[in-house]
Amino acid sequence: MRLKSFVVSIVAVFLPVAAYGQSGPGDDPMSLQGDDGQWVLPAKNYAATRFSTLNKITPENVTHLKVAWSMSTGTNQGHEGAPLVVGTTMYVHSSYPNNIFAIDLAKDGAIKWKYTPKQDNRAVPVACCDLVNRGLNYSHGKILMSTLDAQVIALDANTGKELWKVKNGDPTKGETITSAGLVVKDKYIVGISGGEFGVRGHVTAYDINSGKKVWRAYSTGPDEELMLAPDFNAANPHYGQKGLGTSTWQGDAWKRGGGTTWGWYSYDPTLNLFYYSTGNPGTWNPDQRPGDNKWSMTIWARDPDTGMAHWGYQMTPHDAWDYDGVNESILADLTIAGKKVQALVHFDRNGFGYTLDRTNGTLLVAEPFAAVNWAKSIDKKTGRPVEDITKRTKQGTVTKDICPNAMGGKDQQPAAFSPKTGLFYVPTNNMCMDYEATEVKYTAGAPYVGANVLMKPGPGGQLGELIAWDATTGKKVWGIKEQQPAWGGVLATTTDVVFYGTMDGWFKAVHAKTGKILWKHKVGSGIIGAPMTFLGPNKKQYVAVYSGVGGWFGLPVSLDLPPNDPYAALGAVGLAYKNGLDKATTKGGTVYVFELE
Amino acid sequence: MTRQAIIARWLAGVAVLLCAHAGRAVADEAKQLQVCGDPNNLPFSNEKLEGIENKIADVIAKDLGMTVAYTWWPHQRGLVKRVLNTGHCDVMLGIPKGYDPVLWTKSYYRTGYVLAYRKDRGLKVRTLDDPLLKKLKIGVQVNTPPHDALGKRGIVGDNVVGYQLMFDSNFHAEDYPGKLVEDLIAGSIDVALVWGPIAGYFAKKKAAPLELVLLEDKPESGNRFAFDISMGVRKGNQELKGKLEEALARRHDEIKHILDDFGVPLLPAAEEKARGNGAR
């Protein structure tokens, strides 16, 4: 039955792709996302579940997985995200300079075309934490991509020819793009990175046919620029409504207010709402920006056609820890206390796992999924954290043992949801930090007194854990401890096989119900990418994942940073070397494709 | 994401460094003082050798019977890690004493952050506690001690204009350090809180009638505005540290002359202060 429907959709898809330029409704990711033979969206589907109904690989036969083929991407920085498979073509992306390869799966992996965008290399030194890119989008015969230097580009999926390109930001002002964005109907919605330079965050929709900017909604500033709908937060007025994008800042600080948008996006076609969230407020020092600093650290729900926001929920008001709120929001229909809920589940850097009603933002569950001590709980009535004031950082003050650390209880690594088990599979970090006042710092000829961040292992000593999470109660069901932070994404399948990769280079298959490790394979470099699965032209099920260590924690290895400064890379160097990451893996980008023997 | 970008200038700078390193291999290293210089950051240093540190490097090298050889790298992210510690150069000039990534010499001058305004404005502001500061338009280098001090006093409103200290001559030429002082002279801000050598140099260069008030240094109450300035060498390089300290002592007067020439507002150095009042 499943196989039959796949064959039908392949035909439906294939004709339009061949006759590019005359694409039909079958070439829309809205319909393609339902075909599990393909993987056409960054997170598999608009709900961002990273769940596949492909069933040929099972807990019983997964031990027979072997490498079918692999290919170098030609770059050595970290590789996040996943390749796409549309029809019989796989689209592979790399870290900067963002090489794209179209690979013909019907012809033994022959390269159909290769494309490398011309980029302004001034983007390189302003990129915060490794030169990553989180992937591509596909729609109507086009590959849509963003580049480190903040260009947005549409390519002909069949030839790799540029169809249009526009500038979404200026790298000389610190603006870069690392996120994949999301194509919704005839628009490609993209974000911006650069919070450490006080970049004012926004999401922008471009017409996929012309590249014309349709709307841009900011994270901070006046209501018109925030694009608030008249019913904004009507169901939860206590979250805040009008005027707060400026009034929760002093003076014009909102203009440099951060709230960048470098994470993963999702979309509910029935509600016609797309979901994304914003990063930390600028500037770095919280003393300089008294107030809640809205709408940094916020989960947003917007109409993709107009850009107007219908609700917004700020998780970490007046951030003092760098808990960017940008992680993915997974859309799942759950039953909570006997009631069916259209839920949105989000595992935040701040260590809390949030379950919200995605129709209006109402907070249903908020429980820590990692070691957390900056807040005791989240007050359900107000939606605000109940802070431990002794863990709030302050310029010139030493604050020890704050959990989680600035990398968060979870960073960009996306979780998966299995409707079959009802569980979320979440790659997490287990790290804490000390804020240390230092005697003296120095830049550009002038001294100042600054803080250093010292990263350290969380309780138990391991730095990571893959957990299974029940979002209806906010409870962990099982966990697999990892020596390194679990910085790779997760794939769940209907046969109860869950795949994930580790920074020390192990690609693992585990049982969705028990967490039992079923199979593992060591790849060429640590994994910070997200696994995906598809059917090949021969109808075999394949699983693919990027290998290529990097990201914030992996930067010391991907850049060969010397081990003698524990505070370098914002504290990553000390802990990465102490924890043996440099002895566990080396750098280098490769896409690996696995099949059953 | 976040914080000071980490990638630094490594990719852009590697070619320059390779050249510098190759040049160094063939030179008579014993006769060269290998200085880590900022290529474009007056008043401190530039490639035309017009800065305070360029002049002082010449004096010290001459005293030691050496010539100066530069490795150019902005005095920003990655300098110690990628340039000093990797041996491309041996000494940084003008770093604050206590800057812990390096081994620092005895200090050779002491200066501080100043509060500056046009003399013709009729202002009499002497401290950050003056209530007038809530009304005046203040230009301040962001994330510096006076910026923090304003935050602690609740002066964070519309009247505070931030200027970048993380000036980058490659990418943000318009943000060069003198901009703050030029805006003060032009009158678009009423007062400036700025690192003393920068204020002194640009005021002198523009022959502007500026009042420079050194902020009172009270480290015990979290208002640390004055710093002793040293040279920095790689940790463990006691030999060079010793040589530099001897030369600095011998050339004390010449160095003082250079600092005066550049309009650096000087405070008594820690050692002189101890002799002067015995308090510290």
Chai-1 contact restraints between the chains, C-beta under 6 A:
chainA,res_idxA,chainB,res_idxB,connection_type,confidence,min_distance_angstrom,max_distance_angstrom,comment,restraint_id
A,R122,B,F171,contact,1.0,0.0,6.0,A-B,restraint_1
A,V124,B,L11,contact,1.0,0.0,6.0,A-B,restraint_2
A,P125,B,I7,contact,1.0,0.0,6.0,A-B,restraint_3
A,P125,B,R9,contact,1.0,0.0,6.0,A-B,restraint_4
A,V126,B,A5,contact,1.0,0.0,6.0,A-B,restraint_5
A,A127,B,I7,contact,1.0,0.0,6.0,A-B,restraint_6
A,C128,B,M1,contact,1.0,0.0,6.0,A-B,restraint_7
A,C128,B,T2,contact,1.0,0.0,6.0,A-B,restraint_8
A,C128,B,A5,contact,1.0,0.0,6.0,A-B,restraint_9
A,C129,B,M1,contact,1.0,0.0,6.0,A-B,restraint_10
A,T172,B,F171,contact,1.0,0.0,6.0,A-B,restraint_11
A,G195,B,T2,contact,1.0,0.0,6.0,A-B,restraint_12
A,E196,B,T2,contact,1.0,0.0,6.0,A-B,restraint_13
A,E196,B,R3,contact,1.0,0.0,6.0,A-B,restraint_14
A,Q250,B,V156,contact,1.0,0.0,6.0,A-B,restraint_15
A,Q250,B,G157,contact,1.0,0.0,6.0,A-B,restraint_16
A,G251,B,G157,contact,1.0,0.0,6.0,A-B,restraint_17
A,G251,B,D158,contact,1.0,0.0,6.0,A-B,restraint_18
A,D287,B,G151,contact,1.0,0.0,6.0,A-B,restraint_19
A,Q288,B,G151,contact,1.0,0.0,6.0,A-B,restraint_20
A,D322,B,T2,contact,1.0,0.0,6.0,A-B,restraint_21
A,Q395,B,D148,contact,1.0,0.0,6.0,A-B,restraint_22
A,G396,B,G222,contact,1.0,0.0,6.0,A-B,restraint_23
A,E439,B,G98,contact,1.0,0.0,6.0,A-B,restraint_24
A,V440,B,P96,contact,1.0,0.0,6.0,A-B,restraint_25
A,V440,B,G98,contact,1.0,0.0,6.0,A-B,restraint_26
A,V440,B,Y99,contact,1.0,0.0,6.0,A-B,restraint_27
A,Y442,B,I95,contact,1.0,0.0,6.0,A-B,restraint_28
A,Y442,B,P96,contact,1.0,0.0,6.0,A-B,restraint_29
A,Y442,B,Y99,contact,1.0,0.0,6.0,A-B,restraint_30
A,T443,B,Q76,contact,1.0,0.0,6.0,A-B,restraint_31
A,T443,B,M166,contact,1.0,0.0,6.0,A-B,restraint_32
A,A444,B,N41,contact,1.0,0.0,6.0,A-B,restraint_33
A,A444,B,H75,contact,1.0,0.0,6.0,A-B,restraint_34
A,A444,B,Q76,contact,1.0,0.0,6.0,A-B,restraint_35
A,A444,B,L165,contact,1.0,0.0,6.0,A-B,restraint_36
A,A444,B,F167,contact,1.0,0.0,6.0,A-B,restraint_37
A,G445,B,N41,contact,1.0,0.0,6.0,A-B,restraint_38
A,G445,B,F44,contact,1.0,0.0,6.0,A-B,restraint_39
A,A446,B,L165,contact,1.0,0.0,6.0,A-B,restraint_40
A,A446,B,W195,contact,1.0,0.0,6.0,A-B,restraint_41
A,P447,B,P96,contact,1.0,0.0,6.0,A-B,restraint_42
A,P447,B,F227,contact,1.0,0.0,6.0,A-B,restraint_43
A,Y448,B,T144,contact,1.0,0.0,6.0,A-B,restraint_44
A,Y448,B,P145,contact,1.0,0.0,6.0,A-B,restraint_45
A,V449,B,R224,contact,1.0,0.0,6.0,A-B,restraint_46
A,D565,B,K81,contact,1.0,0.0,6.0,A-B,restraint_47
A,A569,B,I6,contact,1.0,0.0,6.0,A-B,restraint_48
A,L570,B,R3,contact,1.0,0.0,6.0,A-B,restraint_49
